[in-house]
């Protein structure tokens, strides 16, 4: 029982650290999730202003494409992937990493927004 409590305390610390880091970076929780996805394992991308701009663009794009039951609509999924590809390539991400990053971004979007029925950003 004590071991489980220690694990929960450690998890709470990690969550709090992630929240603080997001605030320090000037990112929302959603943006921080995509930021972590794109910068995972790449120290050179940490605290990168360009990456923050890219993430904000991706979040805006993904949120604008979400409609009712979006995860079951192939056209929307394809549009999200194509638009993310364009953003990544436009921002000089290595071509050989783009396909993998697209899938990671899409999986993150699905995890964050799967239960949202409709979101629109002006």
N, C-alpha and C positions, 0 to 999 in steps of 0.2 A: 504494500500500500504506500509506503514512504517513497519508494522508487517512482511510482506513478505521479505522486505529488511533485517530486523533483522534476520529472519530465514536463509536467504542466507548467511549472514555474519557468523552466527554461524556454518553453514554447512561448509563453507570455512575454518574456524578455526579448525574444527574437521578433515577435510581432511589434512590440513597442519600438524596437530599434528600427525596423523597416518603416514604421510610421514617421519617426523622427527624421530618418534619412530622406523620405519623400518630401517632407516639409522643407528641409534644408535645401533640397534640389529645386524646390518650387513646382513640384508635380502633385497632381491629384493621386488618389489611390489607384485609379484606373491607369493613369499615365505611368505611374511607378511600376505597375505590373508589366506593362509593355517595355519599359526602360530596362527592367531586370531581364526580361526575355531576350532583348537584343544585345545586351552587354554581358550576358552570362559568360564567364570564362575569358573575358577580354578586358584586362585592366586598363588598356589604353583608351577604352571608351567610357570609363567611369568619370563622372563629373564633366562630361563633354557637352558643351552648349549646343553643338550641332545635333547631337543625338537627342537632346531634349526637344529641339524643334521638330525633328523627324517623328518622335513619339507623339507629340501633340498633333501633328498632321495625321498620323495613323489613327489615333483615337477619334479625331473629328470625322475622318473618312469612314471608319467602321461604324461609328454611331449613326452616321447619316444613311447608311445602307440597311440598318436593322429595321425590319418590319415584322408584322405578325407572322409567327411560325417561320422565321428566317432560316433556321438551321435545316429546314426540310426543303428549301427552295434552291435548286442547283444554280440557277441564274445569279442569285444574290451571292452565294458562296463563291462562284467563279469571278464575279465582279470584285468582291473583296480581295481575293487572291491576286487578281490582275492589277488592281490599284496599289496594293502593297508592293508588288513587284516593281511597278513604275517608281514608287517613292524610293525604294531601296536602291534601284539601279541609278536613278537620278542623283542620289546622294553618295554614289561611288562605293557602295558595299561590294565586296569581292563577288564576282559573278558566280564562282563555284560554291559560295555559301548562301546565295539568295534563295534557292528552292527550299533549303532546310529552314531558313529564317521565316519564309512565308508560312510554312506549316506550323512553326512555333507560334507565330503571331496569330494565325487562324485558331489554333488550339486555345491560346490565351483569350481571344475574343469569344470563342464558344463558352469557355469557362466563366467569363465575366458576364456575358450577355445572354446566355441561353434561355433564361427565364423572363427576359424583358420582352414585352409584347410589341411595344412601339416606342421609339426614341427619335426625336427630331431636334436638330440643332440649327438655329437660324444662321 
